[in-house]
Amino acid sequence: MDSNLNAQPIESRPVTVPTSESVMGTARLEAFSDGVIAVIITIMVLELKAPASPGIGELLARWHIFAAYAASFVFVAIFWVNHHHMMHAARRVSASTLWLNIHWLFWLSLYPFVTSYVSDTQGTPLAIACYGALAAVTALAYIALAADLGRRNGNFGLSAAALRRQNMMSAASVLLPLIAIPMAYVSVAVACLLLIVPALSYFIPASKPAH
């Protein structure tokens, strides 16, 4: 007798397919992002090569390499700090959030390349323009991610004044690098200043509301 005749039927279970409206936690998204950002910074620092000559002149001649690295390190660090605070304030993410986060990380991962390009060419107009384009696109990608999370988390409970300041800084992080692209062909120094200003604004303390 076939023993399969007495086998009990196996109960089928429905397979849950994630949708754009599925609610998920933020832990894995933040952990993955932290890992990618750590790799980005590691790649950038590995591009710093020690001079073959022990003389101070050879070291000083590489100032543009250290300047490009320092600027990119600060930019990536600002993104990481803001991302960390945003993930801490968020309580739910969706499938669209995950893809927007991947989209942002893609552009952020190009910072080692463009940093190396600027340092190797000693800041030619084209290299500075490419840096400005990447800074603008990365900022736009982050704004899209923040907007998606804000819609799902009630704007993180920010006050109207805090939202206005955040919107102004977000606009500056896109517009000034865009202006730096054509400016690079007029004045590299001014273009670099336009790229640095949005980063410096994040270190200016927010004014306290009057009581």
Phi, psi and omega in degrees: 000138181288122181293340181292342181293333181265002181290139179281140179297140179276127182288125179280141180246138180293140177269126180272120179258124180299139175240175181294344181260000179295141181261127181227162176280177185257354190299310184290323179298316181292320181296317179296316180297318178300319180296317180295316181296322177298320178293320179301313180295321179298317179297319181297317183288332178290341178284347179282111181256134178288142178293149180289328181272140180279358183289150180293330180297319179295325179290317180292333180292346180261021183301324182295330178291315180292324179295316179296318179295314182298317180297313181294322178299316180295317180299312180295321179296320179297316177300317182296316180298314180296319179296319179299312179297321181293318178293326178293325181279334182282149178242342182212147174227166179232179178299321178296326177297317180299317181290322176295325177292319176298318179300316178295316180296328178301309180293321180297326182291348179274355180300318177302320180295309184290329176295316177296322180297315179296315183290320181292327180265002181057039172073048175291158180306319180295318180296317179294322178296319177296321178297317178297319179297317180294319179299319181292315181294320179296318178296319178297318179296321179291322178299318178297319178296315181295323179295319179297314179293323179297320179296326184271352184229029174057041181055026175060020179071020181287148177285168180298320180294318179294322178294320179297315179296319179297318180294321179295317180292324178295317179297318180295325182291343178258312187292316183295317174297326177295320177293328181295338182296302177290330181295334180301331180274353176257310180209114179295322181298315179294321179297318178296322178297319178297328178286328184278327185305313179301324179292319181296329182296336180286346179263001176273120182299142176289139180292140180281140180296144179287141180264000000 
